[in-house]
Amino acid sequence: MVQLHGVIFDVDGTLVDSNDHHARAWYDAFRNAGREIEFARIRRLIGVGSDKLFAKLTGQPVDSPDGKAITDDCKRIFKERYLAQVEPFAEGRQLVERLQAAGVRLAVASSARREELEALLKIAGVPQLLDNSTTSKEADRSKPDPDIVSAALKKLDLPAPQTVMIGDTPYDVEAGNRAGVRVIAVRCGGWGDDDLKGAAEIYDSPADLLEHFDQSALGQQ
């Protein structure tokens, strides 16, 4: 087994309980624009880039006038209405600290903007991860394309086989696998095992992963 030297974290739905809040922000933004889109349809797409989410739900490109207006409104709504309601998942900070103590290099691969990511990492109690973060502006294509994971690998200066990604959505699993990175999935983002097929390991939450740390791929330092 290849020794582990780096871990790439997703944030939304992995370290913080924010997926429903993002879906509600999209739902509200679509309603503000006179579009009624079922919440369940939106929720299933949380985790893909906003460009892909908008296109899949509307059939229009995100760089259309409606696309820009709705995505901008969604960002505003999330910040003003829902960000304060986001809570960290238990033991997420402790999981990060254990990896840091073991000397593992850490990075973040998130589709969020830097300002939003900074706020979410503070909620998670791990603002130090911002130093090695990749955001939507650093990838030509959003998840489930592998670009943002590949960008995180470059920041870590590690080969993919020495790295694990921790995420919560099928889109994290696909992006990590396409970048050649093993993926540990957590169910706390709202997806089940069938959705997370392709992950090397699946746990309930950061707390569950921490409890089984030594038996997991993270224990291979």
C-alpha positions as CSV (number, residue, x, y, z in Angstrom):
1,M,0.0,0.0,0.0
2,V,1.3,3.5,-0.9
3,Q,2.1,5.6,2.1
4,L,-0.2,8.6,2.7
5,H,1.4,12.1,2.6
6,G,-1.5,14.4,1.8
7,V,-5.3,14.8,2.4
8,I,-7.6,17.0,0.3
9,F,-10.8,18.1,2.1
10,D,-14.1,19.1,0.6
11,V,-15.9,21.5,3.0
12,D,-19.6,21.8,2.3
13,G,-21.4,18.7,3.6
14,T,-18.0,17.3,4.8
15,L,-16.7,19.6,7.5
16,V,-19.9,21.8,7.8
17,D,-23.6,21.0,7.6
18,S,-24.4,23.4,4.8
19,N,-25.8,21.4,1.8
20,D,-29.5,22.0,2.7
21,H,-28.7,25.7,3.2
22,H,-27.1,26.0,-0.2
23,A,-30.1,24.3,-1.8
24,R,-32.5,26.6,0.0
25,A,-30.5,29.6,-1.3
26,W,-30.8,28.3,-4.9
27,Y,-34.5,27.6,-4.4
28,D,-35.1,31.2,-3.2
29,A,-33.1,32.7,-6.0
30,F,-35.0,30.8,-8.6
31,R,-38.3,31.8,-7.0
32,N,-37.1,35.5,-7.0
33,A,-36.6,35.1,-10.7
34,G,-40.1,33.7,-11.3
35,R,-38.9,30.1,-11.7
36,E,-40.5,27.3,-9.7
37,I,-37.9,24.4,-9.4
38,E,-38.5,21.6,-6.9
39,F,-36.3,21.7,-3.9
40,A,-35.5,18.0,-4.2
41,R,-34.1,18.5,-7.8
42,I,-31.9,21.3,-6.6
43,R,-30.7,19.3,-3.5
44,R,-29.5,16.4,-5.6
45,L,-27.2,18.7,-7.5
46,I,-25.6,20.4,-4.5
47,G,-21.9,19.6,-4.9
48,V,-21.5,20.3,-8.6
49,G,-20.3,23.7,-9.7
50,S,-22.9,26.4,-9.9
51,D,-22.4,26.6,-13.7
52,K,-23.3,22.9,-14.1
53,L,-26.2,23.1,-11.5
54,F,-27.8,26.1,-13.3
55,A,-27.4,24.5,-16.7
56,K,-28.9,21.1,-15.6
57,L,-31.9,22.8,-14.0
58,T,-32.7,25.3,-16.7
59,G,-31.1,24.1,-19.9
60,Q,-29.4,27.5,-20.2
61,P,-25.7,28.4,-19.8
62,V,-24.7,30.1,-16.6
63,D,-23.2,33.0,-18.5
64,S,-26.6,34.0,-19.8
65,P,-28.3,37.1,-18.4
66,D,-30.6,35.0,-16.3
67,G,-27.8,32.7,-15.2
68,K,-25.6,35.6,-13.9
69,A,-28.6,37.3,-12.1
70,I,-29.8,34.1,-10.4
71,T,-26.3,32.9,-9.4
72,D,-25.4,36.3,-8.0
73,D,-28.7,36.4,-6.1
74,C,-28.1,32.9,-4.7
75,K,-24.7,33.9,-3.4
76,R,-26.3,37.0,-1.7
77,I,-29.1,35.0,-0.2
78,F,-26.8,32.3,1.2
79,K,-24.6,34.9,2.8
80,E,-27.4,37.1,4.2
81,R,-30.0,34.4,5.1
82,Y,-28.3,31.1,5.6
83,L,-24.6,31.3,6.4
84,A,-25.3,32.1,10.1
85,Q,-27.3,28.9,10.4
86,V,-24.5,26.7,9.2
87,E,-23.0,24.5,11.9
88,P,-19.8,22.4,12.0
89,F,-19.9,18.6,12.0
90,A,-18.7,17.1,15.3
91,E,-15.0,16.1,15.4
92,G,-14.2,17.8,12.1
93,R,-11.6,20.1,13.7
94,Q,-10.2,17.2,15.7
95,L,-9.8,15.1,12.5
96,V,-7.9,17.9,10.8
97,E,-5.7,18.4,13.9
98,R,-4.9,14.7,14.1
99,L,-3.7,14.7,10.5
100,Q,-1.7,17.9,11.1
101,A,0.0,16.3,14.1
102,A,0.9,13.3,12.0
103,G,2.7,15.6,9.5
104,V,0.2,15.1,6.7
105,R,0.0,17.9,4.2
106,L,-3.6,19.3,4.0
107,A,-5.5,21.2,1.3
108,V,-9.0,22.1,0.4
109,A,-10.8,21.6,-3.0
110,S,-14.0,23.7,-2.9
111,S,-16.2,25.2,-5.6
112,A,-16.9,28.1,-3.2
113,R,-15.6,31.6,-3.7
114,R,-12.7,32.5,-1.5
115,E,-14.7,34.8,0.8
116,E,-17.4,32.2,1.3
117,L,-14.8,29.5,1.8
118,E,-13.0,31.6,4.5
119,A,-16.3,31.9,6.4
120,L,-17.1,28.2,6.2
121,L,-13.6,27.2,7.4
122,K,-14.0,29.5,10.4
123,I,-17.3,27.8,11.2
124,A,-15.5,24.4,10.9
125,G,-12.8,25.7,13.3
126,V,-10.0,25.1,10.8
127,P,-9.3,28.5,9.2
128,Q,-5.7,27.4,8.7
129,L,-6.8,25.2,5.8
130,L,-7.4,28.4,3.8
131,D,-3.6,28.7,3.1
132,N,-3.7,25.6,0.9
133,S,-7.2,26.0,-0.6
134,T,-8.3,25.9,-4.2
135,T,-11.5,27.7,-5.1
136,S,-13.8,28.1,-8.1
137,K,-11.5,30.6,-9.7
138,E,-8.5,28.2,-9.8
139,A,-10.2,25.5,-11.9
140,D,-11.4,25.8,-15.5
141,R,-14.1,23.2,-15.0
142,S,-16.0,22.6,-11.8
143,K,-16.9,19.3,-10.1
144,P,-17.4,16.6,-11.1
145,D,-14.6,17.4,-13.5
146,P,-11.2,16.8,-11.7
147,D,-9.7,20.2,-12.3
148,I,-10.1,21.5,-8.7
149,V,-8.7,18.3,-7.2
150,S,-5.7,18.5,-9.6
151,A,-5.1,22.1,-8.6
152,A,-5.1,21.0,-4.9
153,L,-2.5,18.3,-5.7
154,K,-0.3,20.9,-7.3
155,K,-0.5,23.0,-4.1
156,L,0.4,20.0,-2.0
157,D,3.2,19.1,-4.5
158,L,2.3,15.4,-4.1
159,P,1.5,12.7,-6.6
160,A,-2.1,11.5,-6.6
161,P,-1.4,8.0,-5.2
162,Q,0.1,9.5,-2.0
163,T,-3.1,11.6,-1.4
164,V,-6.6,10.9,-0.2
165,M,-9.7,13.2,-0.7
166,I,-12.4,13.4,1.9
167,G,-15.8,14.4,0.5
168,D,-19.5,13.8,0.8
169,T,-21.1,13.8,-2.7
170,P,-21.0,11.6,-5.7
171,Y,-19.4,14.6,-7.5
172,D,-16.5,14.5,-5.0
173,V,-16.1,10.8,-5.6
174,E,-16.0,11.3,-9.4
175,A,-13.7,14.3,-9.3
176,G,-11.2,12.6,-7.0
177,N,-11.2,9.3,-8.9
178,R,-10.7,11.2,-12.2
179,A,-7.8,13.0,-10.7
180,G,-6.3,9.6,-9.6
181,V,-6.9,10.2,-5.9
182,R,-8.5,7.7,-3.5
183,V,-11.7,9.1,-2.0
184,I,-13.0,8.6,1.5
185,A,-16.7,9.5,1.5
186,V,-18.9,10.6,4.4
187,R,-22.7,10.2,4.5
188,C,-23.4,13.3,6.5
189,G,-23.8,15.4,3.4
190,G,-27.0,13.5,2.6
191,W,-26.0,10.8,0.2
192,G,-26.2,7.0,0.7
193,D,-23.8,4.3,-0.1
194,D,-25.3,3.6,-3.6
195,D,-24.7,7.3,-4.5
196,L,-21.1,7.1,-3.2
197,K,-20.0,4.1,-5.2
198,G,-16.4,4.5,-6.3
199,A,-15.3,5.7,-2.9
200,A,-12.5,3.6,-1.3
201,E,-14.1,3.9,2.1
202,I,-17.4,5.3,3.4
203,Y,-18.1,6.6,7.0
204,D,-21.0,8.3,8.6
205,S,-19.2,11.5,9.5
206,P,-15.9,13.1,10.4
207,A,-16.5,11.8,13.9
208,D,-16.9,8.2,12.6
209,L,-13.8,8.5,10.5
210,L,-11.8,9.8,13.4
211,E,-13.0,6.9,15.5
212,H,-11.8,4.5,12.9
213,F,-8.7,6.5,12.0
214,D,-6.1,3.8,12.5
215,Q,-8.1,1.3,10.4
216,S,-8.8,3.8,7.6
217,A,-6.6,4.9,4.7
218,L,-5.7,7.9,6.9
219,G,-3.8,5.6,9.2
220,Q,-1.3,4.7,6.5
221,Q,1.2,7.5,7.2
